[in-house]
Each structure stands twice: as C-alpha cells, then as structure tokens.
Amino acid sequence: MLSPDFSLGSTVALVAVQPSNTNDGNDKGGQGEDFGKSSPVGLVLLIVFFIAIFFLVKSMNKHIKGLPASFDEPAEGAAASSEASAEPAEPTSSKASKAAKKKD
C-alpha cells in the first residue's frame, strides 16, 4: 500500500507556478500604471446619464404642475352630494316640469 519511505510528517506539496508575461517580473495582478483611471467612454456615458436625468426631472415637473393642490373634495361639492343622497328617489326635474305645466 504505502511505500516504506513514506512518513506522515514529511509530506511534500508540488506547486506549479505560471511564469509572468512581463519582462520586469513586478506584475501587480492587473494594477499597472493605468489602474483606476477612467476612459473617455466613461465620460461620455456620464454625460448621457446627466442629460437623461435632466429631461426626466423636466417631464416630472411638467406633470406635477398639472396636479391639483389637494385631492380632497371641495366643501360645497361634498355638501351637495350628501343632500342629493338624502332626498327621496323621485327626481326633482320631474316635479319642476309638472309644476311648470300646471302654470301654463
């Protein structure tokens, strides 16, 4: 099973290391001199986002100006609707038309 030269305390690990492609050997894992700097594409993208936000805010303000100051019903409208529901089921227009016919 195990070779006679094997001992538990002397286990050896072989590690394969890939050689670096750079000549100087000081590879920082992709963090060269241009690491963290933005490109012109990033600037263009940022400007496009700011333009889109400008038009979004402009559109939202346009829609907000069209809204009423309050969504509550006016006091007169609420009183009129409550009086209309308290009256009998017979419409008032038919009473007025009958009274007008009698006067003629």
Secondary structure, DSSP 8 states (H G I E B T S, - for coil): ---TT--TT-----------SSSSS---SS--TTTT---HHHHHHHHHHHHHHHHHHHHHHHHHHTS-S--S--HHHHHHHHHHHHS-SS-HHHHHHHHHHHH-
